[in-house]
Amino acid sequence: MGLFDRRGPFRRTSEGTYAVTLGDTDRKLLGDLVVQLRSLITTDSPALARLFPPAYGDDEERNAGYAALAGAELVERRLAALDLVQSTLEAEELTEEELSTWMRSLNDVRLVLGTILDVDEEHDPPEDEDLVPMYATYEYLGYLLERVVQALAS
């Protein structure tokens, strides 16, 4: 399945499921990204800033209270979603719920990459050539997200 296949890597079937036509390289990349996010998500890495933004702006006391109350549940939900993506990476068909979970997890990975790359509204490629592959992955995840949304909306 090439990046420029007009049908895209996700399409609704007549049975109401979603066909997945990602190639082995794409599936391996997504699997690697899931593993990396899984290992990062329980840390206090600044790369997670867009995944877990402060609920109360600059109010550190209220943010700490919110994190204590809801933080573990938010992490557990994301870990469960990553587990589902990992377990369905080789699937040729996904249910609507599974594809929705893929969408959320792809978005989570993209948010983390965007934070690391310091992406803003202009989406300018990084000047540091070492970051170009990471930026290409960020862009590819955007493409996949667009295709997932189109498939779910069809």
Secondary structure, 3 states (H helix, E strand, C coil): CCCCCCCCCEEECCCCCEEECCCHHHHHHHHHHHHHHHHHCCCCCHHHCCCCCCCCCCCHHHHHHHHHHHHHHHHHHHHHHHHHHHHCCCCCEECHHHHHHHHHHHHHHHHHHHHHHCCCCCCCCCCCHHHHHHHHHHHHHHHHHHHHHHHHHC
